[in-house]
């Protein structure tokens, strides 16, 4: 597991624990798509800190949706098929 700085290391001390590979390949990679000034925030501007935290919230929300929620409809559909078969076998 790795600690991901929400908003980037220069913008926030808040971290969340995520798998190392996901941290590097997904969340850190998403930060490289942000405006450089927002990610690096060399002057410590509060507005850029807020912008970075919002960007990261959106990226993290998308990450969690893809990891936790996106597979669920297919699982439920498979279970529904098992339930249907069970009902018709009676």
N, C-alpha and C positions, 0 to 999 in steps of 0.2 A: 504494500500500500504506500501511497505518496500523499503528502499534504499539498493540496492545490490552493494557492492564494486567490481568493475571490476578488477579482478586480485587478489582479497582478500584484506582484511583490511590492512595487513602489507605491501602490495606491491603497493597500489594505493589509492589516495583519490577520484578518479573518481567513481561516483555512478550513477546507473540508477534506476528508480522507477519501481517496479514490484509488482504484487499481493503477499500478504504475504504468502499464501499457496504455490505458485509457487516458491517463493524465498527459502523457507525452504525445500520443497520437491524435487525441480528440480535443481536450480542453486547452492545452498549451498551443496546439496548432491553430485553434480558433482565435486565440489572442493575437496571433501574427497577422490576422486579417483586420484587426482594429487599426484605426489611425495611429501611427507611430507616436505622435504627441500624447495621445490618451494613454497608451500602454506604458510609455517611459515617464511621462509627467515630470520632466526635469525641474520644474519650478514648484512642484508640490501644490498645484492649484486644486482647490476643493471641488470646483465644478468638474474638472477632469477626473478626480477621484470618484465622484458620483457617477459620471458617464461610464467609467470603467466598471464600476460595480453593477450598473444596469446591464451593460453589455455582457458581463460574465454571468449574471443571473439568467439572462436569456440563453446563453450558450449552455449553462448547466441544466436549465430546464429542458432544453432540447435533448441533451445527453441522457437525462433521466427518463424522458419520454421514450426515447429509442431503446434504452436498456431495459426498462421496467415495464412499460405499458404496451409498446408496439407488438410484442409477442403474444399478449393476452388474448386478443380476438381469435387468433388461430387455435390457441389452446381451448378456449371456450367452444369453438366450432367443432373441434374434435370430440370434446366431451359431450356435446349435444348429439353428435352422430352416434356415440356409444349409448347414450340415453335412448335415442330413437330405436336403435337395434334391440336394446333390452326390452322396450315396450312392445315391439312387434314380435319378439320371441315368446312372449307370455301367452 
